[in-house]
Each structure stands twice: as C-alpha cells, then as structure tokens.
C-alpha cells in the first residue's frame, strides 16, 4: 500500500514496456492491495477510485517534471560533473518522491480506517511478512554479503543507463561500496515503528473520521530520517553515491554517452506522451 509499488515500476521496468504498464496502474494498484488484504466489493470500489485519482494527479503534475529532469541530466552529461551538482539532482528527486509519498499518505489516511478487524489483521500480517523478508535480505547478512549486494546492484543500475561499464568504472564502484553505512537494522526499526503506530490508531475505538485525522497527523510528522543515526547514515551514503556518480559520468566513453542519450530520450518521449494522455 506504500509507494514502493509505483516507484519500483517507475525505476525498474524497461522503457519499451513502461507506457503500457503505466496505463494499467488503475488495475494493477488495486490488485497489489488485494494481495495484502482481502477487499469487499465496497472497499475495492473505493480503492479503484482512489487509485484513479492518484494516477491522474501523477500523470498531470509529475511526469513533465520527470521529463525536464532527464533533459537536465542530458545537458550535464556533456560537461564536467561534480558531487555538488549530483547532490542538487538528488534533492530534486527527493522532492518529487516526497510529493508522491504525501499523496499516497493522504489516500491511506482515507482508506485504512475503512478496514474491519479481520482485514486489519490480514494487512498487518502481510506487512510483517515483508519486514521479515527485509530482515533476511538486508539485516541478517554479514559485511561481505552486504558489500557484494551493494556492488552488484550499483553496477546493474549504472549499466541500465550507460551500457557496459569500463574496468575503471567497475573498480570505482568496488572501492566505494565498503564506505557505505549499514543502516538496514535502523531502517527496519523505523518500519516497525510505522507499523505499530498505524496499528494503534486503527485498533482504537475512535470514529472513522477521527482515525483519518490522526493518520493525517501521523503521516505529516513521520519520517524515516527522524531517527538521528539513520539520518546520518543516509546522508553519508548519499554523498558517497553522489561522488561515485560524478566519477563514473566523468569517465563515460562516447558510446556510453550515446547510450544514455538514447535511453533518456525514450523516457522523455514516454513521459511527455503520458502527460498528454497519448
């Protein structure tokens, strides 16, 4: 029910299928929710309505900003890039993410109080299953596994946008990954704090209207980075990735630059067409 489903689609699917899948989000989001909690006909209809409103908002306000940001990336590809410039781009992306997160929080505040006791239990069981998966994948691993995972993921991410990396670029990634702070355990604590706080509100005897208001208030003030150690770890990791990105882009070959322009041109066209309902 969180934004991870939409963000995963935006970041991970290939350009050739993005437009088709985006146009089916009004069906896919309710299906995703249905996988976490069984919906009756009335609630399913409300989820569908909310999903349509969310997608319409995203289509009309966010996609053009994505296209503009990619055009800025293209311009930066042709000049020397430094860490500060990358940090500025990251801040812009965080603002876009924050806007989407706020919209999803508003939808959750309206929908979650409609769940009955059985549905709430099913939902929190699903959330806990995801927390256990998170623990197994990111927390219950040693440093060697963690660094290897970060290295493989980072290489894959850069190759998605640049094509095959050079040996020097892969070496830069391998050298940067050990410096990343391991924040998985702290992040899991915050996930469980979020979960328990939501549950306390939903299990209360308050009216649906009051629960909705309390959820709005909670979502407005809750942030993963409210935990000081987690905020410090996130800041450190962002700076490492920003410097790494600058280093890799500044080493980009002519073929990689052409690959990046072609790749981003595809998305710019798709975002523009989707924003215009084409």
N, C-alpha and C positions, 0 to 999 in steps of 0.2 A: 504494500500500500504506500510505501515511501517512494521517493523519486527515483530510486535506483533502477527501476524497470525502464523508465523513459530514458534516463541518462545512458544506461547500457546500450539501448537501441541507437541513440544518437552517436555514441563514441565508437561502437564496435562493429556494426554491420557494414557491409561493403556499400559503396556508392551506388552500384547497379541495382541493389535491392532496397535502398533506403527509402526512396519515394513511395514504392509500393507498400512497404511496411508502415511508414508514417501515416499513409492514408487509411490504414486499417487499425490504427490505435484505438479508435472508438469501439472496436470489437475486442482488441487484444487486452486493453486495460481491465475491463470487467472480467475477462477470462482469467487474467492474472489474479485479480482479487478473489475470484471464485475458487482458485486453487489454494487460498489461505483460509477462507471461511465460506461455509455454505450460505448462499443468499436465497431468501424467499423472493417471490415474484415482485413484491412491492419494493424491497430493498435493491433488487437487481435493476429495476427500472430507474431508481434514484441514482445508482452508481453509473448507469449508462448516461443519464442526463448530465451528471457532474463531469463525467469523462469527456463528453462532447463539448461542454463549456470550457474545460481546461485546454483541450486541444485547440479550440477556436482562439482562445486567448494566446496560446503559444504560437499558433500559426500567424496571427495578426500583429504580434508585438515582438517576438523573439527571433524569428527566422531571418528577417532582414538584418538584424544585429549580428547574427552568426555570419552571414554573407559578408558584411562590412568588415568584420574581424578577420576573416580569411583573406580578404583583399589587402588588409594591413600586413598580414603575415607574408604575403607575396612580395610586397614592397620591401619588407625587412630582409627577405632572402637575398636581395640584390646588394645589400650593404653590410658593413661590419656590424655584428650584433654583440651587445654586451649584456651582462647579467641584469642591470637595472631595466633595460628595455624589456627583457623577458618577464621580469617581475611585474612590470606595468601590464603586460598582456595577461598574466596570471590573475592580477587583481580585477581586470575586466571580466575574465571568465568566471571568477568567483561572484562578481556582481550578477551576472546572468544566471548562474546557478542559484544564488540567493533569491532572485525574483521567482524562479520556478519553484524553489522549495517553499517560499511563502504561499504561493498559490496552492500547492498541494496540501500544505498545513491547513489552509482555510477549508479545503474540501474535506479533509479528515475531521476537522472540528465539527462539521455539519453532519457527516455520515456516521462516525463512530458511536455517538450516543443512541443511534437507532438500533444497534445490535442488542439482541436479548442475551440472557445469561449464558445460554448454550453456545451461541455464536461468539461471544466474547471469549469463552474458554477455548474454543477452537482456534480463534485468532491468535491468542497468546501462546498456545501450544505451537502454532506454526512459526511464530516469531522466535520462540525458544529453540526450535529446531534449527532455524537459521543462525542463531547465536552459537549453537553447538558446532555447526559447520564452520563458522568463522573461527571458533576456538581451535578446531582441528587443523584448519588450513593456515592460520596466521599466528596463533599463540603457541600451540603445542608443537613447536619445531625448534631445532637448535639454530645457532647463528649461521652455520654453514648452509643449511637448507634455506634459511631466510634470505641470505645474500644471493644464493643461486636463483631463488624465485624472483627476487627483485631484478637481477641481471637479465634473466630470460624475458621477463615481462617488458623491461625497458627496451631491450633490443627489438622485440616484436613491435612495440609502439612506434619506435623511430622508423623501422623498416616499413610500417604501414604508410608512412608519409614521404619517405625518402628512397624507398627501394633498398637494395642490399647495401649494408654498411661496409666501409673500409676496415682494414685491420686496426688502423689507428683509432677510428671511432669506437669500435668494439672495445679496444683497450681502455679508452677514456671512460666508458661505462663501467667496465670491470673495476677500475681504480676508484670510481666514485661511490659505488654501492656499499662498501663496508662503512662509509661515513654516515650512512642514514641512521637516524634514531629509530629504535624499535618501539613503536607506540601501540602495537596491536593490543596488548593487555589493557592499557589505559582506555583505548577506544572501545573495547568490549565492556569495560566498566560503565562507560557513558551510554552505550547501547542498552545495557540492563537498567541503568537509572532511568532512561527514557521510557523503557517498557514498564517498569514498576510505577512510575509517576502516572502514565496514561491509565494503567490498570486501576490505580487508586481512585482516579477521577471517575472512570466508567463504572466501577463497582459501588460507588456511593449511592445514597438514596436521593440525591438531588434530581430535580426535574431535567428533562432533556435540554431545555433552554439554558439552564444554569451549567450543565455539563459542557455544552457547547462554548459558553462564555469562558469557563475555566480552562478548557482546552486551548482556546484562542490565546488566553493569557500565558499559558504554559509554553506554547509553541513560540510566542513572541520573545520569551526570555531564555529559552533553552538553546544552547549551542554546544556542540562537541568541544569547542575550544574554551568553554568556561572553566575547564579543568586546567590549571596553570601548567602542569607538567606536559599535558597533551598539547597545549598551545605552543609551548616552547619547542617540542619535538616537531610539530607541524611546520613551524617557522624555519627550523633548521633544515628540514627535508626539502621544503620549497626552495630555499636558497641553493641547496646542492643541485636540485634538478634544474633550476634556472641557469646556473653556471654551466652545467653539463649541456644543456640545450644550446647555449651560446657557443660553446666549444665545438659541438658537433656541426651546427649550422655553418660556422666559420670555416670548417674543414670540408664542407659539402663540395662534391665534384659537380661538373657541368651536367652530367647525367642525373645526379640526384636532384639538382635544382629543377631540371626539366620535368622529372618525375613528380616533384612537389607541385609545380605549377599546374600540370595536367590533373593531378589528384584534387587539388583545391578548386580548380576551375569546375570540375564535375559537381562538387558540393555547392559552390556558389550558384551555379545554374539551378540545381535542385532546390536549394533553399529559396531562391528567388521565385521559381515556379510554384512551389508550395505556398509561399506567402501570398501569391496572386490566385490561389485556388486552381492552378493549372496542372 
